[in-house]
């Protein structure tokens, strides 16, 4: 499917919807800019939520053990496939891209007991 941009006035509702829908997914956060290159900030941690605070103009991406803050966000995008959302992207005022890749946790079979 196509990447879609979310209008800024819809961010609070969108973030609440995403938080409920993606709880339990795993997320990787990549920060990319011309000055920094691409750097992985978090690798496949449990996704806890995303929130937009319009008063302070901050997007918070909460993972288990990490709160990633994006100050002065300008644009918010998401991508999905037929199964669900696959990524989010936040671009801040300096042009730095926060790319959040999403996937389901690996479901291993339970160990066999008392063989």
N, CA, C and O of each residue as an XYZ file, in Angstrom:
460
protein
N       0.846     -1.180      0.000
C       0.000      0.000      0.000
C       0.890      1.242      0.000
O       2.111      1.139      0.118
N       0.288      2.379     -0.129
C       1.020      3.634     -0.208
C       1.269      4.219      1.176
O       0.508      3.998      2.118
N       2.342      4.961      1.263
C       2.626      5.701      2.487
C       1.653      6.870      2.550
O       1.415      7.554      1.554
N       1.096      7.086      3.735
C       0.108      8.159      3.897
C       0.560      9.157      4.950
O       1.095      8.788      5.995
N       0.334     10.421      4.652
C       0.660     11.510      5.572
C      -0.559     11.806      6.437
O      -1.692     11.813      5.954
N      -0.314     12.049      7.719
C      -1.375     12.404      8.659
C      -1.309     13.916      8.904
O      -0.242     14.448      9.211
N      -2.440     14.603      8.770
C      -2.498     16.040      9.053
C      -2.248     16.278     10.536
O      -2.689     15.502     11.383
N      -1.539     17.353     10.839
C      -1.117     17.617     12.217
C      -2.286     17.728     13.186
O      -2.150     17.329     14.342
N      -3.424     18.253     12.760
C      -4.565     18.365     13.671
C      -5.159     16.998     14.025
O      -5.944     16.894     14.968
N      -4.796     15.954     13.282
C      -5.268     14.594     13.554
C      -4.276     13.756     14.360
O      -4.585     12.621     14.722
N      -3.109     14.289     14.642
C      -2.072     13.513     15.336
C      -2.516     12.937     16.676
O      -2.274     11.755     16.918
N      -3.157     13.714     17.570
C      -3.534     13.127     18.871
C      -4.450     11.909     18.724
O      -4.245     10.898     19.395
N      -5.453     11.999     17.856
C      -6.380     10.874     17.658
C      -5.660      9.708     16.993
O      -5.843      8.557     17.389
N      -4.845     10.000     15.988
C      -4.101      8.959     15.293
C      -3.169      8.220     16.260
O      -3.104      6.991     16.244
N      -2.452      8.970     17.099
C      -1.523      8.341     18.049
C      -2.253      7.437     19.036
O      -1.768      6.350     19.352
N      -3.399      7.866     19.522
C      -4.191      7.030     20.437
C      -4.643      5.757     19.737
O      -4.582      4.674     20.319
N      -5.095      5.878     18.494
C      -5.520      4.719     17.712
C      -4.363      3.753     17.489
O      -4.527      2.543     17.651
N      -3.193      4.278     17.119
C      -2.009      3.447     16.859
C      -1.571      2.739     18.132
O      -1.232      1.556     18.099
N      -1.576      3.444     19.242
C      -1.153      2.838     20.511
C      -2.011      1.623     20.842
O      -1.485      0.577     21.223
N      -3.321      1.753     20.699
C      -4.208      0.618     20.991
C      -3.999     -0.519     19.986
O      -4.014     -1.690     20.363
N      -3.809     -0.184     18.738
C      -3.712     -1.202     17.697
C      -2.383     -1.915     17.604
O      -2.318     -3.032     17.091
N      -1.312     -1.291     18.091
C       0.021     -1.880     17.917
C       0.634     -2.420     19.202
O       1.762     -2.913     19.185
N      -0.076     -2.337     20.293
C       0.441     -2.849     21.560
C       0.812     -4.320     21.389
O       0.009     -5.116     20.904
N       2.016     -4.669     21.784
C       2.486     -6.044     21.642
C       3.389     -6.254     20.438
O       4.060     -7.282     20.344
N       3.418     -5.297     19.514
C       4.329     -5.396     18.373
C       5.749     -5.114     18.843
O       5.958     -4.631     19.956
N       6.696     -5.410     18.011
C       8.098     -5.057     18.239
C       8.428     -3.887     17.324
O       7.868     -3.766     16.235
N       9.349     -3.013     17.773
C       9.697     -1.834     16.987
C      11.204     -1.623     16.961
O      11.916     -1.880     17.931
N      11.650     -1.150     15.820
C      13.038     -0.716     15.647
C      12.973      0.762     15.280
O      12.176      1.156     14.429
N      13.809      1.580     15.918
C      13.840      3.008     15.608
C      15.178      3.328     14.951
O      16.245      3.062     15.505
N      15.090      3.908     13.754
C      16.266      4.371     13.028
C      16.155      5.882     12.906
O      15.102      6.408     12.544
N      17.252      6.580     13.210
C      17.307      8.028     13.082
C      18.223      8.322     11.907
O      19.361      7.855     11.871
N      17.727      9.104     10.934
C      18.495      9.345      9.715
C      18.476     10.819      9.336
O      17.432     11.471      9.361
N      19.660     11.332      8.982
C      19.776     12.699      8.471
C      21.058     12.788      7.645
O      21.920     11.912      7.717
N      21.169     13.850      6.870
C      22.389     14.042      6.083
C      23.591     14.249      6.985
O      24.683     13.775      6.670
N      23.418     14.949      8.100
C      24.528     15.228      9.009
C      24.961     13.995      9.800
O      26.153     13.802     10.037
N      23.992     13.150     10.213
C      24.292     12.005     11.073
C      24.453     10.694     10.313
O      25.097      9.767     10.806
N      23.884     10.610      9.139
C      23.769      9.314      8.472
C      22.592      8.587      9.089
O      21.663      9.214      9.599
N      22.629      7.266      9.042
C      21.554      6.458      9.623
C      22.078      5.731     10.852
O      23.114      5.069     10.794
N      21.371      5.853     11.950
C      21.768      5.205     13.201
C      20.565      4.496     13.807
O      19.464      5.044     13.854
N      20.790      3.272     14.268
C      19.741      2.513     14.945
C      19.747      2.913     16.414
O      20.769      2.798     17.090
N      18.611      3.382     16.902
C      18.505      3.755     18.313
C      17.954      2.616     19.152
O      18.315      2.476     20.321
N      17.089      1.804     18.574
C      16.499      0.684     19.310
C      16.253     -0.450     18.337
O      15.831     -0.228     17.202
N      16.521     -1.675     18.789
C      16.319     -2.849     17.948
C      15.270     -3.773     18.530
O      15.506     -4.452     19.529
N      14.125     -3.792     17.905
C      13.040     -4.742     18.132
C      12.640     -4.897     19.601
O      12.575     -5.998     20.146
N      12.377     -3.745     20.211
C      11.858     -3.711     21.578
C      10.332     -3.726     21.531
O       9.741     -3.322     20.530
N       9.688     -4.191     22.608
C       8.226     -4.145     22.645
C       7.707     -2.704     22.531
O       8.174     -1.807     23.233
N       6.752     -2.505     21.653
C       6.131     -1.200     21.426
C       5.090     -0.955     22.514
O       4.202     -1.779     22.733
N       5.209      0.193     23.198
C       4.259      0.540     24.250
C       3.281      1.620     23.822
O       2.154      1.670     24.314
N       3.708      2.495     22.899
C       2.777      3.517     22.440
C       3.456      4.704     21.798
O       4.679      4.844     21.813
N       2.613      5.560     21.231
C       3.059      6.819     20.637
C       2.077      7.885     21.084
O       0.874      7.637     21.156
N       2.591      9.077     21.386
C       1.745     10.152     21.878
C       2.236     11.473     21.300
O       3.437     11.681     21.124
N       1.298     12.357     21.010
C       1.646     13.711     20.580
C       1.145     14.695     21.615
O      -0.039     14.701     21.954
N       2.052     15.533     22.121
C       1.726     16.584     23.082
C       1.722     17.913     22.321
O       2.788     18.480     22.083
N       0.542     18.424     21.932
C       0.504     19.649     21.138
C       0.980     20.890     21.896
O       1.488     21.833     21.288
N       0.818     20.891     23.203
C       1.238     22.054     23.996
C       2.748     22.254     23.947
O       3.233     23.378     23.814
N       3.490     21.141     24.056
C       4.954     21.207     24.003
C       5.506     20.848     22.629
O       6.717     20.901     22.418
N       4.626     20.480     21.686
C       4.979     20.099     20.320
C       6.057     19.008     20.318
O       7.151     19.179     19.779
N       5.695     17.867     20.953
C       6.604     16.725     21.061
C       5.834     15.444     20.742
O       4.706     15.251     21.195
N       6.461     14.579     19.960
C       5.962     13.221     19.769
C       6.849     12.309     20.603
O       8.076     12.381     20.536
N       6.206     11.450     21.390
C       6.928     10.464     22.194
C       6.616      9.076     21.659
O       5.454      8.699     21.512
N       7.669      8.323     21.372
C       7.535      6.924     20.977
C       8.069      6.107     22.149
O       9.258      6.152     22.462
N       7.178      5.363     22.789
C       7.544      4.607     23.987
C       7.740      3.141     23.627
O       6.837      2.473     23.122
N       8.954      2.662     23.906
C       9.282      1.249     23.782
C       9.662      0.755     25.162
O       9.940      1.557     26.054
N       9.677     -0.541     25.346
C      10.058     -1.104     26.639
C      11.514     -0.728     26.922
O      12.429     -1.233     26.271
N      11.722      0.162     27.896
C      13.065      0.593     28.274
C      13.566      1.824     27.534
O      14.713      2.223     27.736
N      12.752      2.441     26.685
C      13.201      3.610     25.915
C      12.030      4.531     25.607
O      10.986      4.083     25.131
N      12.207      5.821     25.882
C      11.265      6.853     25.449
C      12.003      7.722     24.441
O      12.933      8.445     24.800
N      11.590      7.652     23.182
C      12.224      8.416     22.111
C      11.371      9.656     21.873
O      10.197      9.544     21.519
N      11.958     10.842     22.066
C      11.237     12.101     21.910
C      11.629     12.778     20.602
O      12.805     12.828     20.240
N      10.631     13.294     19.906
C      10.861     14.064     18.683
C      10.308     15.460     18.936
O       9.095     15.653     19.011
N      11.200     16.423     19.065
C      10.794     17.796     19.325
C      10.501     18.513     17.999
O      11.175     18.284     16.995
N       9.511     19.360     18.014
C       9.118     20.137     16.839
C       8.882     19.274     15.605
O       9.457     19.538     14.549
N       8.048     18.250     15.723
C       7.776     17.410     14.551
C       6.992     18.201     13.496
O       6.088     18.972     13.816
N       7.362     17.988     12.243
C       6.689     18.680     11.143
C       5.747     17.773     10.361
O       4.685     18.201      9.911
N       6.156     16.502     10.206
C       5.376     15.580      9.389
C       5.321     14.211     10.051
O       6.263     13.787     10.720
N       4.194     13.529      9.850
C       3.987     12.180     10.374
C       3.376     11.332      9.264
O       2.358     11.698      8.676
N       4.003     10.202      8.988
C       3.556      9.292      7.937
C       3.393      7.889      8.513
O       3.986      7.558      9.539
N       2.585      7.071      7.845
C       2.536      5.656      8.182
C       2.391      4.850      6.905
O       1.921      5.346      5.881
N       2.805      3.596      6.991
C       2.701      2.663      5.874
C       2.076      1.390      6.416
O       2.330      0.992      7.553
N       1.256      0.757      5.589
C       0.624     -0.484      6.005
C       0.525     -1.431      4.824
O       0.560     -1.019      3.665
N       0.401     -2.702      5.144
C       0.151     -3.722      4.139
C      -1.209     -4.339      4.469
O      -1.865     -3.883      5.405
N      -1.650     -5.351      3.738
C      -2.967     -5.922      4.028
C      -3.116     -6.473      5.449
O      -4.236     -6.592      5.945
N      -2.017     -6.804      6.101
C      -2.084     -7.362      7.455
C      -2.137     -6.277      8.520
O      -2.710     -6.494      9.587
N      -1.548     -5.107      8.252
C      -1.554     -4.033      9.234
C      -0.441     -3.038      9.006
O       0.224     -3.057      7.970
N      -0.239     -2.162      9.989
C       0.770     -1.114      9.898
C       2.172     -1.713      9.940
O       2.460     -2.587     10.758
N       3.039     -1.234      9.052
C       4.407     -1.750      8.978
C       5.456     -0.735      9.420
O       6.554     -1.116      9.826
N       5.125      0.566      9.344
C       6.101      1.568      9.758
C       5.438      2.917      9.995
O       4.352      3.213      9.498
N       6.147      3.712     10.774
C       5.801      5.113     11.010
C       7.050      5.926     10.691
O       8.167      5.421     10.801
N       6.864      7.179     10.299
C       8.003      8.055     10.074
C       7.635      9.445     10.559
O       6.584      9.986     10.218
N       8.537     10.015     11.373
C       8.343     11.369     11.881
C       9.533     12.199     11.404
O      10.687     11.799     11.558
N       9.232     13.359     10.823
C      10.285     14.262     10.372
C      10.220     15.505     11.249
O       9.169     16.134     11.378
N      11.367     15.855     11.855
C      11.380     17.010     12.748
C      11.789     18.284     12.002
O      12.045     18.256     10.798
N      11.845     19.386     12.725
C      12.146     20.691     12.147
C      13.529     20.806     11.540
O      13.771     21.691     10.719
N      14.440     19.928     11.930
C      15.795     19.932     11.369
C      15.922     18.982     10.185
O      17.014     18.816      9.641
N      14.821     18.358      9.781
C      14.858     17.417      8.670
C      15.307     16.023      9.050
O      15.515     15.178      8.180
N      15.461     15.769     10.358
C      15.873     14.443     10.826
C      14.662     13.516     10.768
O      13.570     13.870     11.214
N      14.871     12.339     10.217
C      13.797     11.350     10.082
C      13.922     10.297     11.180
O      14.987      9.716     11.392
N      12.822     10.072     11.859
C      12.700      8.986     12.826
C      11.864      7.908     12.148
O      10.674      8.112     11.908
N      12.461      6.781     11.839
C      11.767      5.716     11.126
C      11.520      4.588     12.115
O      12.461      4.028     12.677
N      10.260      4.259     12.323
C       9.874      3.213     13.270
C       9.329      2.043     12.460
O       8.238      2.115     11.894
N      10.106      0.966     12.415
C       9.674     -0.249     11.726
C       8.959     -1.133     12.727
O       9.358     -1.205     13.890
N       7.917     -1.799     12.293
C       7.086     -2.608     13.186
C       6.988     -4.033     12.675
O       6.956     -4.280     11.469
N       6.941     -4.962     13.612
C       6.714     -6.363     13.257
C       6.092     -7.079     14.447
O       6.157     -6.615     15.586
N       5.486     -8.226     14.147
C       4.937     -9.049     15.216
C       6.074     -9.762     15.934
O       7.093    -10.072     15.317
N       5.916    -10.025     17.226
C       6.953    -10.782     17.933
C       7.029    -12.202     17.388
O       6.036    -12.754     16.912
N       8.200    -12.773     17.464
C       8.401    -14.149     17.026
C       7.673    -15.070     17.991
O       7.922    -15.036     19.197
N       6.786    -15.881     17.471
C       6.000    -16.792     18.304
C       6.613    -18.187     18.207
O       6.454    -18.879     17.201
N       7.300    -18.580     19.241
C       7.913    -19.899     19.275
C       6.947    -20.901     19.874
O       6.151    -20.549     20.745
N       7.005    -22.138     19.424
C       6.134    -23.146     20.040
C       6.551    -23.375     21.486
O       7.721    -23.215     21.834
N       5.612    -23.741     22.309
C       5.936    -24.017     23.703
C       6.779    -25.290     23.771
O       6.588    -26.215     22.982
N       7.719    -25.325     24.729
C       8.559    -26.523     24.843
C       7.713    -27.744     25.223
O       6.743    -27.643     25.974
N       8.098    -28.856     24.698
C       7.390    -30.104     25.023
C       7.753    -30.529     26.435
O       8.923    -30.514     26.817
N       6.770    -30.898     27.186
C       7.009    -31.287     28.583
C       6.693    -32.781     28.746
O       5.860    -33.351     28.042
N       7.373    -33.358     29.670
C       7.113    -34.740     30.071
C       7.032    -35.715     28.886
O       6.059    -36.453     28.728
N       8.068    -35.689     28.078
C       8.081    -36.627     26.950
C       8.329    -38.016     27.393
O       8.372    -38.929     26.568
